[in-house]
Amino acid sequence: MSRDQIYARNEPEGRFEFSEKVVTVFEDMIRRSVPGYGLTLTAIEAIAGREVPPGTRIYDLGCSLGAGVEAAWQGARDRAGEIHGVDSSPAMVKRARELLDLPGVAFHQGDATTWPLEKAGLIILNFTLQFIPLDERAGLLQRCHEALVPGGVLFLSEKFVSSDPAAEDWLRELHWQFKRQQGYSELEIARKRDSLEDVLLPETPEVHLARLRAAGFQPVTQVLQCLNFASWVGRKQ
């Protein structure tokens, strides 16, 4: 695993994108940047193993290098019909195919908001929605709900902002401290923050819950939180 030093270099970095440079260090980057990331994969495996109706499909939209796909496969390999990982980055998809060659698993380059979905038992959006334009998020969740079979579930993880300004300041500082403890310098933290401006657009938990319920998910349960990152599971009745 290559160590993420993209923002430690002298040359300025522009707007964040999932380029070949990012793909090279992505495994290290996400684990050192997202507290609790490993727990989301553990949860995906558990949910896939328990909740996926036999013969249905699993989709990971915004699958990056396929960690969520692999977790779902580990949990549901004897139950799921097909598992599809979809990502808009050609470099991500190419590397995912190199890393994972599993029966019943396929990776595709495509847009999460328009990719065809059908007969789904589980749909995964693991830190994906935050990169999608705000006005397209409700439509994507509605499409996910329509594609799920009755009893199927959506797994959603997001970085969030608190509706309480004091809590938001505190959680943000704790996240920066987490990154320092992972070996990132103040310069790296600041440069990464600037590059994500207007690219990663977090929302409050209340907005996420309202949108999930408006799309038809019931019940919606928060299953994880680590600092300002959280995961919810929504079920289709």
N, C-alpha and C positions, 0 to 999 in steps of 0.2 A: 504494500500500500504506500503510495507516494505521499509525502507530507505536504500539506497546504502552506505554501509560502507566497502565494500570488500577490497578496497585498503588503508583503514585506519588501518587495523590490522597489528600486528607485523610480522606474518608469511609472507614470500615473495610469491608473486603471479608469476606464470610462464606465458607462452604464453596464450593470451586471447582466450577463447572459450565460446560458449553458453551452459554452464553447468547448472546443477540444481541450483547451488549457484547463478549464474547470473540470471537465470529465476526468482528466488525468489524476486529479487530487480529490475528486468528489467524495469518495468514501471517508477519507480523513476529514474533509471540510465539514460534512454534515454531522459527524459524530462529535466534533469539537465545537460546533456552532449551535446545535439543537439539543438542549438538555432533555434527557428522556427519550431520545430517538430510538435507542435499542428496545425500550419498553413498548413502543408502538409496533415494532416487528413481532415481539412476543405476543402482544394482543391480537395482531392480525392472524398469527398462526392458531391461537386458541379459538378465535371467532370462526375461522375457516373450518377448523376441526369439529366444531359443535353446531354451527348455524347453517352451513351451506347445504341446501337440499340436494339429494343425489341427482347427478346428471345435469346440473345447471352449470352455467358459466361464471367464471370470476374475471373481472376486469380491474386492472390497476391503471388508472388514468393519471398520467404524469409519473410514470414508473421509474424514471431515471435509470439507474444501473440494475434495477430488478430485485432489490432487497425485499420489497413488499411482495413481489411475485413469488420469490423463493419461499418466503414465510407462509404465504397462502398455499403453495404447493406442498410444503411440509405438513400443513394441517389437514389438507383436503385432497391429497393425491389419490385416495381410494374412493372419493365421493364426487369430486368435480368432473364435469365433462371436458371443458377446455379452460385454459387460463391464458388471458391476453394482457400483455403489457403494452401500453400506448404512451409515446412521448413525442413531443414536437421537435426535439433536438436530434438531428441525424447522428451526431457524435455519441450521444447517450445510447441510442438504439443499437448502433454498431458495437459499442463496448458491451452492452447488456447481452447481446447475442454471443459474444466471445466468452463472457463469463459464465453464462448459464445455458446448458443444453439439457433440458429436462423433458421427459415425455409429456405430451399434452400442453406444452407451453409454447407460445409464439409472441414475438415482439414486433411492434409495428411503429413506423413513424407516422404521426398524425396529430390532429387537433383534438384535444379532449372535449371541446365543446360541440364537436360535430361527428365524432367517431360513432359508427353504428353500434348500438347496444341492443342485445336481445337475450331473453331467457337467462337472466342473471340471478345467481344466488347471493353473490357478494360483489359490491363495487367499492373500490378503494380510492380515496382521494387523500393521500398522505402528504400533507404540506404542498398541495397543488392549487387549491382554490385561491390562495393568497396571491398567486401570480396571474390570475385570470381577471380581465377587466370587470369592474364592479357591476356594470349593467348586463353582463353575461352570466353571472353566477346563479341567479334564480332559475334561469332557463336550463342550465346544466343540471341542477339538482332535480328539476322537474323531469328531465329526460332520464335521469338515473332512476327516479321513482317509477316511471312508466316501464322501464326495462326490467325491473326486478320482478321475480315471481312472488306470489303471496308468501310471506314468511321470510323473504330475502332481506338482506341488510346492507346498509351503506356505512362504511367506516371513514370518518372525516377527521383529519388532524390539521390544526392551523396554529400559527403564531397569532396571538390576539392582543388587543389593547383593552385595558380596563376602562370602564365608564367612570371610575373614581380617579380623578387626576392624581391624588396622593398615592394611591395604590399603583397606578401606572408608572409614576416616577420610581417607586421602590422596586417594582418588578423589572423595569428596564435596567436599573443599576445592578440588580442581582444577576441579570443575564450578562451584562458586561463583565461582572466579576467572575462568573462561570467561564467566560471566554478567556479571561486572564489566566485562570487556573488551568486551562487547557494549553497554555503556552503562547497565546496570541498577544502581541504587543499593543500598546495604546495606538500606535500608528496603524497597525493592521485593522484594529477594531473600528477606528474612525474612517479609514478608507473603504472598508466593506460597507459600513453604514451609509456612506455617501453614495456608493455605487448602487445600492438597493433602493434609494429614494425614487419614488414613483414607479418602481418595478414590483416590489413586494408591498401589497396594500392590505395591512391587517385590519380586522374589524372587531367589535366587541362580542363577547359570548352571547349577549342578548340578541344581537343581530343574527348570529349564526343559528341560534335556536329558533327564532321567529321564521327564518327562511326555510329551515328544514321542515318545520311544522306546516308552513304554507305550501310546501311541495307535496305534502301528504304523509310524511313520515310520522309514525305514532306507534309506540312511544319513542322519544329521543332521550338517550341516557349519556351523560358524560362519564367516560370510563377511565380517563387519565388526565392529569395535569402535572406539569413540571415547570415551575416558574411561569413564564408567559406563553406557554405552549400547552395545548389541550387537544383531546380527542373525544369525539362523540360517536355513538352508534345510533342510527335511525332505522326503524323496521318498517317494512311494508305489510300492512294487514291483509 
